[in-house]
Amino acid sequence: MSDEEYSIYDEVEIEDMTYDPALQTYSYPCPCGDKFEIALADLQDGQDIAVCPSCSLMVRVIFEVDNLPKAPDAAAPIAVSA
């Protein structure tokens, strides 16, 4: 979607967001009392819009892909003992 299709409430630096390594999501407080959320995988794919699940507000996340945490490699082989 282009910027014209979004109603962006604010722009937020990723350093101001909270990262949850277990859920692999970033969050930031929303004025409605809930939190804006965006998944690490979405950021790695170049998406930069975090949404609040409780209201219609969205924020643009300012970040560099190279500075994101590395996602665990799901394709890594698992050792199996015989």
Buried (B, 14 or more C-beta within 10 A) or exposed (E): EEEEEEEEBEEBEBEEBEBEEEEBBBBBBBEEEBBBBBBBEBBBEEEBBBBBEEBEBBBBBEBEEEEBEEEEEEEEEEEEEE
